[in-house]
Amino acid sequence: MPFCTKCGHKLNDEDRFCYVCGTPITPPMETTRPEITNSEEKEHSATQTIGNSPVSNEKDTYSINYSPDRQTLFEDGILVLTPNDLILYSSDEKDELKRIPISIIEDSSYSMLSRGLVLKRRINQAENLTNYLEEIHNDITELEEETEELRDELKESDKEEKERLLTDLESSERELQEKRKELKKFEDHPAEAQLKQEELADIDKQVFRLPKDFSSKHSNKDEYKIWEYAVKRRVIGTSTLKVETFPYDAIVRIEGETVGTTPLTAELPLIDEVVLEGKYHLDVIKEGSEEVGFDIPTKLGESFKKVIELKERKVPDKSKDEFTRSLRKELPDRSVDLSGYLIEREVTGLNELLMLTKDTLLVMDKDRKNYLFEIPYGSIKEVEYSKGFFGSKSVKITYNEKDFKDELFEIWIDDKNGKVSTAEVKRHSESLVDFLNKKMKESNVVTAPMHKRSKDYYAIDEEDIKNNFRRFEPFEFEELVGKLFAAKGYRVEVTQKSGDYGVDVLAKAGHDIVAIQVKHWKLPVGGPDVHKTLGSMLTFGANRAIVVTTSDFTNQAYEIQKNTPIELWNGERVREEFKNHLINAVKHSRDFENN
């Protein structure tokens, strides 16, 4: 029996989509990131509250850590909220007792009457949808028979009966056509079927209660309120923050935690105090500039944008500047591997460098090291050469991005402090406008790919192994696992971030094809994730599979593994593999070269 490659739900052979999460049962996408080869590697060689949840965005976003959103010990076990599931573990975390996909949760609330967290979830979705579709089939059969009978009656009717029969026939044929159209809609568009099954589903209530001896910095009531918000945050959708400053490279801090530098796009994290107070506080700081602070409400599914023109500090403050410089040591890496882009042209602006690649406009800082943001050509709405104040002219680019519409990016061509003539600046600006207008019309690329880290970023050391690869985001850890298998002699493909169908890395060496699922988690990986990988293995033509995690596996996961062509690599095994193949191997190679 096959399994859904997204949620691990068991499927029937004839299913066209998963009735639990709605994922179409289709072959995997063939688009992959570039292969990693071994030759490339040789060249570059009780209550646990998560203060900051993972921050992810398709454009340019930072993760603070890879922990789950929240985990708390309830009466029935440890309840864990992740971006995709609500999971109940046994109190010792050895067994996964229950998993509820976020996609089937209708609502969550704190109920004083029930004295707990009330979760409403949709059940009997598949059964109710099947019954509904059967009713349509039965209606179609009855209407076909009725229509045929009316046609027969028409042939034998007299003049007085004919008019009535024609009216009945037209009504019957119209209803038949509508029923067929509705059925075809569900057959051709699984997303429509998913919406319908959600509408038809029965609602089941489940109550999670804190233990009587619950102890935390929060009261029981506040703990329930935080959980209510946390679940709704995943059901309704997280809120997105975008901060732009002039000049660039200011540090953004949320509730005292350093998030990144501007321009910044990020999910607003889940923070207990913020949920209870109803607002986030943010600070934007940069050496030599006045600090800017502002608040944002905790509205779910909203997008917030702040554009700040930083003002120079009137009185120098060395202590503040030293503090700001110290924060830069903990900033996420913004390096980029330009060799991974097909660059057609370069344009130097006053404050940034434009890399005009095959599919996107890549904006970098002027030293060519750090990625600022990226604009896919297909998302550009308008480009114009505009005259500004005092005769200065800029190129204005209007574009759309995820969660934000009609964004404006304005660039002034660098005149090298007057060394480049006004006429030359105009020529370069108009040439840029022509190039972008041409690309805008030709391109259908509307989503920026995850920007490629520099090769040095993936050079790991003993500290990375010691802290369990903490600095790597989940999708970066997938790349790192790819490099591990490349070092072991495999040709490697790392699948796209979305649409990977349960396989993150595909490793090939001769007839050995390995489908690899990567889980950069702190909590144990459960049985459904192993099911998911098994369901995807044959789809990718693999003869075996490996689930790699930085944590461990539940008892169910180990039980499912038995008598299957799948290996489970826990954190201890993973650290040992990296140490042997990506650290010791490099050391031995260098020692050999030195001798």
C-alpha positions in Angstrom: 0.0 0.0 0.0 1.5 3.4 -0.9 1.9 6.3 1.5 1.4 10.1 1.0 4.8 11.6 0.4 3.8 14.7 2.4 2.1 13.5 5.6 2.7 9.7 5.6 -1.0 8.8 5.5 -1.8 5.4 4.0 -3.3 5.6 0.6 -5.3 3.3 -1.7 -3.8 2.4 -5.1 -6.5 4.3 -7.0 -6.3 7.5 -4.9 -5.5 10.7 -6.9 -4.8 12.8 -3.9 -4.3 12.4 -0.1 -7.6 12.8 1.7 -5.8 13.9 4.9 -3.6 16.8 3.6 -4.8 17.2 0.0 -1.5 16.5 -1.7 -1.9 15.4 -5.3 -0.5 11.9 -6.0 1.8 12.9 -8.8 5.4 12.1 -9.9 8.1 14.2 -8.2 9.3 17.4 -9.8 12.5 16.8 -11.8 13.9 20.2 -10.9 16.9 19.9 -8.6 19.7 22.0 -7.3 23.0 21.5 -9.0 24.8 18.2 -8.5 27.5 18.1 -5.8 30.5 16.1 -6.9 33.4 14.8 -4.9 35.8 16.9 -7.0 34.0 20.1 -5.9 34.4 19.0 -2.3 38.2 18.6 -2.7 38.4 22.1 -3.9 36.5 23.5 -0.8 37.3 21.5 1.5 8.3 20.0 32.1 7.6 23.2 29.9 10.2 24.0 27.4 9.3 27.3 25.9 10.9 28.2 22.6 11.6 31.9 22.8 12.1 32.3 19.1 10.5 30.0 16.5 12.0 29.1 13.1 11.9 32.0 10.7 11.6 31.1 7.1 10.7 32.8 3.9 11.3 32.0 0.2 13.1 35.3 -0.3 15.7 36.3 2.3 14.8 35.3 5.8 16.7 34.1 8.9 16.2 31.2 11.3 17.0 31.7 14.9 17.0 28.0 15.7 15.5 24.8 14.4 13.4 23.9 17.5 9.7 23.2 17.4 7.4 26.1 18.0 6.5 24.9 21.5 6.5 21.8 23.8 4.8 21.3 27.1 4.2 18.3 29.4 0.5 17.7 29.6 -1.4 15.0 31.4 -1.3 12.6 28.4 2.3 13.3 27.5 4.6 15.9 25.9 2.6 18.0 23.4 4.8 19.4 20.6 3.9 21.9 18.0 5.8 22.0 14.7 5.1 24.0 11.5 3.3 20.9 10.0 2.0 18.8 12.9 0.8 18.7 16.5 2.5 15.7 18.0 1.9 13.9 21.3 4.9 12.0 22.7 5.2 9.8 25.7 6.7 11.6 28.7 10.0 10.0 28.0 9.9 11.0 24.3 10.4 7.4 23.2 7.0 6.9 21.7 4.9 9.0 19.4 1.3 8.6 20.7 -0.6 10.8 18.3 0.1 13.1 15.3 -2.4 15.7 14.1 -1.6 17.5 10.8 -2.0 21.2 11.0 -3.9 21.0 7.7 -6.9 19.2 9.5 -7.1 21.5 12.5 -10.1 23.8 12.4 -9.5 25.8 15.6 -7.9 25.9 19.0 -9.1 27.7 22.2 -8.7 27.9 25.9 -11.9 26.7 27.6 -12.6 27.5 31.3 -15.5 25.1 31.2 -13.4 22.2 29.8 -10.4 23.3 31.9 -7.9 22.9 29.1 -6.8 23.5 25.6 -9.7 22.6 23.2 -8.6 21.5 19.8 -11.2 21.2 17.0 -10.1 19.0 14.1 -11.8 17.8 10.9 -12.5 14.1 10.8 -14.2 11.7 8.4 -13.1 13.9 5.5 -12.4 11.1 3.1 -15.6 9.2 4.0 -17.8 12.2 3.7 -16.3 13.3 0.5 -16.6 9.8 -1.0 -20.3 9.7 0.0 -20.9 13.1 -1.5 -19.2 12.0 -4.8 -21.3 8.8 -4.8 -24.4 10.9 -4.4 -23.4 12.9 -7.5 -22.8 9.7 -9.4 -26.2 8.4 -8.4 -27.8 11.7 -9.4 -26.2 11.6 -12.8 -27.4 8.0 -13.3 -31.0 9.0 -12.4 -30.9 12.1 -14.5 -29.6 10.2 -17.5 -32.4 7.7 -17.1 -35.0 10.5 -16.6 -33.7 12.3 -19.7 -33.9 9.2 -21.8 -37.5 8.5 -20.7 -38.5 12.1 -21.5 -37.0 11.8 -25.0 -39.1 8.6 -25.5 -42.2 10.3 -24.3 -41.7 13.2 -26.6 -41.7 10.9 -29.6 -45.2 9.6 -28.7 -46.7 12.8 -27.2 -49.4 14.9 -28.8 -49.2 18.6 -29.3 -50.6 19.5 -25.9 -48.0 17.3 -24.0 -45.0 18.2 -26.1 -44.5 21.7 -24.7 -44.6 20.4 -21.1 -42.2 17.5 -21.9 -39.7 19.9 -23.7 -39.6 22.1 -20.6 -39.0 19.1 -18.3 -36.3 17.8 -20.7 -34.5 21.1 -20.8 -34.5 21.3 -17.0 -33.3 17.7 -16.7 -30.5 18.2 -19.2 -29.4 21.4 -17.5 -29.2 19.7 -14.1 -27.4 16.8 -15.7 -24.8 19.1 -17.2 -24.3 20.9 -13.9 -23.7 17.6 -12.0 -21.2 16.4 -14.6 -19.4 19.7 -14.5 -19.2 19.5 -10.7 -17.8 16.0 -10.8 -15.2 16.9 -13.4 -14.1 19.8 -11.3 -13.2 17.5 -8.4 -11.5 15.0 -10.8 -9.4 17.6 -12.5 -8.6 19.9 -9.5 -7.6 18.1 -6.3 -7.4 21.4 -4.5 -11.2 21.9 -5.1 -11.8 18.4 -3.7 -9.7 19.3 -0.6 -11.8 22.4 0.0 -15.0 20.4 -0.4 -13.9 17.7 2.0 -13.0 20.4 4.6 -16.5 21.8 4.2 -18.1 18.3 4.6 -15.9 17.1 7.4 -17.3 16.3 10.9 -15.7 18.3 13.8 -14.1 16.4 16.6 -13.0 18.0 19.9 -10.1 17.0 21.9 -9.0 18.5 25.3 -5.4 18.7 26.5 -5.0 19.4 30.2 -2.0 20.4 32.2 -1.0 18.2 35.0 -2.0 19.1 38.6 1.6 19.7 39.6 2.3 21.9 36.6 5.0 24.4 37.4 6.2 27.2 35.2 6.9 31.0 35.1 3.4 31.3 33.7 0.0 30.5 35.3 -2.0 27.6 33.9 -4.4 30.1 32.2 -1.5 31.9 30.5 0.0 28.6 29.4 -3.3 27.7 27.8 -3.6 31.1 26.1 -0.1 30.8 24.7 -0.9 27.4 23.3 -4.2 28.7 21.8 -2.3 31.4 20.0 0.6 29.1 18.9 -1.8 26.6 17.2 -3.8 29.4 15.6 -0.6 30.9 14.3 0.1 27.7 12.3 -3.6 27.2 11.2 -4.2 30.9 10.2 -0.7 31.7 9.1 2.3 33.4 10.6 2.9 37.1 10.3 5.7 38.5 8.1 7.9 41.4 8.9 9.9 43.5 6.4 12.3 46.1 7.5 14.2 48.4 5.1 16.7 51.0 6.1 18.7 53.7 4.4 21.6 53.0 4.5 21.6 49.2 4.5 23.1 46.9 7.0 21.3 48.0 10.2 20.8 45.3 12.9 17.2 44.3 13.7 16.4 43.0 17.2 13.0 41.5 18.2 12.4 41.6 22.0 16.2 41.9 22.6 17.1 39.0 20.2 19.3 39.8 17.2 17.5 38.6 14.1 19.5 39.9 11.1 20.5 42.9 9.1 18.5 45.1 6.7 17.0 44.6 4.3 15.2 41.9 6.3 12.2 39.8 5.6 11.2 37.4 8.4 8.4 35.5 10.1 7.6 37.1 13.4 8.7 34.5 16.0 6.5 33.0 18.8 7.5 34.6 22.1 5.5 34.0 25.3 5.6 37.5 26.7 4.6 38.9 23.3 1.6 36.7 23.1 0.5 37.8 26.6 1.2 41.5 26.0 -0.3 41.6 22.5 2.7 43.3 20.8 6.3 42.9 19.6 9.0 45.5 20.3 11.7 45.9 17.7 14.9 47.9 17.8 17.0 48.9 14.7 20.6 49.9 15.4 23.6 50.8 13.4 27.0 52.2 14.3 27.0 56.0 14.2 23.2 56.2 13.8 20.3 57.0 16.2 18.5 53.9 17.5 15.0 53.4 16.2 12.4 51.5 18.2 8.8 50.5 17.3 6.0 48.1 18.2 4.0 45.6 16.0 0.7 44.0 17.1 0.4 40.2 17.3 -2.2 39.9 14.4 -2.0 36.5 12.7 -1.6 36.2 8.9 -0.7 39.8 8.5 2.3 41.5 6.8 4.1 44.4 8.4 6.5 46.7 6.6 8.8 49.4 8.1 10.9 51.7 6.1 13.4 53.7 8.1 15.8 56.5 7.1 18.5 56.3 9.7 19.7 59.6 11.2 23.3 60.2 12.1 23.9 60.4 15.8 24.6 64.0 16.9 26.8 63.0 19.8 29.3 60.1 19.2 28.8 57.1 21.6 31.6 54.6 21.5 30.0 52.2 24.0 26.9 51.9 21.8 29.0 51.4 18.7 31.0 48.7 20.4 27.9 47.0 21.6 26.5 47.0 18.0 29.8 45.6 16.6 29.6 42.8 19.2 26.1 41.9 18.0 27.4 41.5 14.5 29.4 38.4 15.6 26.1 36.6 16.2 24.5 37.6 12.9 23.3 35.0 10.3 25.6 34.5 7.4 24.7 36.5 4.2 27.5 35.3 2.0 26.6 34.1 -1.5 28.3 31.8 -4.0 28.2 33.8 -7.3 29.5 30.8 -9.2 26.1 29.3 -8.8 24.5 32.1 -10.9 24.6 32.8 -14.6 25.5 36.5 -14.5 24.8 38.3 -17.8 25.6 41.9 -16.6 26.8 43.9 -13.6 25.6 47.4 -12.7 27.2 49.5 -10.0 24.9 51.7 -8.0 25.7 54.3 -5.4 24.8 52.0 -2.5 24.7 48.5 -4.0 25.8 46.2 -6.8 23.3 44.7 -9.2 24.0 41.2 -10.6 21.7 40.7 -13.6 21.4 36.9 -13.8 19.5 34.7 -16.2 16.3 34.7 -14.2 16.7 37.3 -11.4 18.0 40.6 -10.3 20.5 39.9 -7.5 21.2 42.9 -5.3 24.5 42.7 -3.3 26.6 45.0 -1.2 29.3 46.8 -3.0 32.1 44.6 -1.8 30.5 41.7 -3.7 30.3 39.5 -0.6 26.9 39.8 1.0 23.5 39.1 -0.4 20.9 41.8 0.2 17.8 40.6 -1.7 16.6 39.2 -5.1 13.9 40.2 -7.6 12.7 37.6 -10.1 12.2 39.2 -13.5 8.7 37.7 -13.8 7.6 39.6 -10.6 8.6 43.0 -12.0 5.6 45.2 -12.9 7.2 48.4 -14.1 10.7 49.8 -14.8 11.2 53.5 -15.5 14.0 56.1 -15.7 12.8 58.8 -13.4 14.0 62.4 -12.8 14.4 63.2 -9.1 15.3 66.2 -7.0 18.1 68.5 -8.1 18.2 66.9 -11.5 19.4 63.5 -10.2 17.9 60.5 -11.9 17.2 57.0 -10.8 15.9 53.7 -12.2 12.7 52.8 -10.3 11.7 49.1 -10.3 8.2 48.2 -9.1 7.7 44.5 -8.3 5.7 42.0 -6.2 7.0 39.5 -3.7 5.4 37.0 -1.3 3.2 38.9 1.2 4.1 42.3 -0.2 2.7 44.0 -3.4 3.9 47.0 -5.4 7.3 47.1 -3.8 9.7 49.8 -5.0 13.4 49.5 -5.5 15.3 52.6 -6.6 18.8 52.6 -7.8 21.1 55.5 -8.8 24.0 54.7 -11.1 27.3 55.4 -9.5 29.0 58.4 -11.1 32.3 57.7 -9.3 32.2 61.1 -7.6 31.7 63.0 -10.8 34.3 61.0 -12.8 31.5 59.5 -14.9 29.7 62.1 -17.0 25.9 62.8 -16.7 25.4 61.6 -20.3 27.2 58.3 -19.5 25.1 57.8 -16.4 22.0 58.4 -18.4 23.1 55.9 -21.0 23.8 53.3 -18.4 20.4 53.9 -16.7 18.5 53.7 -19.9 20.4 50.5 -20.9 19.4 49.0 -17.5 15.7 49.9 -18.1 15.7 48.3 -21.6 17.4 45.2 -20.2 14.9 44.8 -17.4 11.9 45.5 -19.6 13.0 42.8 -22.0 13.6 40.3 -19.2 10.2 41.2 -17.6 8.4 40.3 -20.8 10.3 37.1 -21.4 10.4 35.6 -17.9 7.8 33.6 -16.0 10.0 33.3 -12.9 8.2 34.9 -10.1 9.8 33.3 -7.0 13.4 33.9 -6.0 15.3 30.7 -5.4 17.0 30.2 -2.0 20.2 32.1 -2.4 23.3 30.0 -2.7 25.7 30.2 0.3 29.4 30.5 -0.4 31.3 27.2 -0.4 33.3 28.3 2.6 30.1 28.5 4.6 29.8 24.7 4.4 33.3 24.0 5.7 32.5 22.4 9.1 34.8 22.0 12.2 34.7 20.3 15.5 32.6 23.0 17.0 29.8 22.4 14.5 29.8 18.7 15.5 29.9 19.6 19.2 26.9 22.0 19.0 24.9 19.6 16.6 25.2 21.8 13.5 23.3 24.6 15.2 24.3 27.4 12.7 22.7 25.5 9.8 19.1 26.0 8.9 17.2 22.9 7.9 17.5 23.4 4.1 21.2 24.2 4.6 21.7 21.0 6.6 20.2 19.2 3.6 23.0 20.7 1.4 25.5 19.6 4.1 24.3 16.0 4.0 24.6 16.2 0.2 28.2 17.2 0.6 28.8 14.3 3.1 27.6 11.8 0.5 29.6 13.5 -2.2 32.7 13.0 0.0 31.7 9.3 0.2 31.9 9.0 -3.6 28.3 9.6 -4.6 26.8 11.9 -7.2 24.3 14.0 -5.3 21.2 15.9 -6.1 19.6 18.1 -3.4 15.9 18.5 -4.2 14.0 21.8 -4.0 12.9 23.1 -0.7 9.3 22.6 -1.6 7.8 19.7 -3.6 10.6 17.2 -2.5 8.0 14.4 -2.0 9.7 13.1 1.1 13.2 12.9 -0.3 15.7 15.8 0.4 18.8 14.2 -1.1 19.3 11.7 -3.9 22.7 10.0 -3.9 23.9 7.8 -6.8 26.9 5.5 -7.2 26.6 3.0 -10.0 23.5 0.9 -9.4 23.2 2.1 -5.8 20.6 4.8 -5.6 19.8 6.2 -2.1 16.8 8.3 -1.2 17.6 10.4 1.8 15.2 12.3 4.1 16.9 14.9 6.3 15.5 16.0 9.7 17.5 18.8 11.4 15.4 18.3 14.6 15.8 18.4 18.4 12.9 16.0 19.0 12.7 12.3 18.0 11.6 11.6 14.4 8.4 9.5 14.4 6.9 6.6 12.4 5.0 8.8 9.9 8.2 10.3 8.7 9.7 6.9 8.1 6.5 5.9 6.2 6.8 9.0 4.1 10.4 8.1 3.1 9.4 4.6 2.3 6.5 5.9 0.2 8.9 8.1 -1.8 11.7 5.6 -2.3 10.2 3.8 -5.2 9.0 7.0 -6.8 12.6 8.1 -7.1 13.8 4.7 -8.3 15.9 4.2 -5.2 17.0 0.8 -4.1 17.3 1.9 -0.5 16.6 4.9 1.8 18.1 6.7 4.8 16.5 9.0 7.3 19.1 11.3 8.7 18.4 13.3 11.9 20.4 15.3 14.4 18.2 13.9 17.2 16.9 10.3 17.5 13.9 8.2 16.5 10.8 7.0 18.4 10.2 3.3 19.1 7.6 3.2 16.3 10.1 4.5 13.8 12.6 1.7 14.7 9.8 -0.8 14.5 8.7 0.3 11.1 12.3 0.2 9.9 12.5 -3.6 10.6 12.7 -5.7 7.4 12.7 -2.7 5.1 15.5 -1.2 2.9 15.7 1.9 5.1 18.4 3.0 7.5 17.9 5.3 10.4 20.9 7.6 11.2 20.5 9.2 14.6 22.5 12.2 15.9 25.3 10.0 17.2 25.7 8.2 13.8 25.4 11.5 11.8 28.1 13.2 13.9 30.4 10.3 13.5 29.9 10.2 9.7 30.7 13.9 9.4 33.7 13.6 11.6 35.1 10.7 9.5 34.4 12.0 6.0 34.4 15.8 6.2 36.8 16.6 9.0 39.3 13.8 9.5 39.5 13.2 5.8 40.4 16.9 5.2 43.0 16.7 8.0 44.6 13.6 6.6 44.7 15.1 3.1 46.4 18.2 4.4 48.9 16.2 6.4 49.7 14.1 3.3 50.3 17.3 1.2 52.5 18.8 3.9 54.6 15.7 4.1 
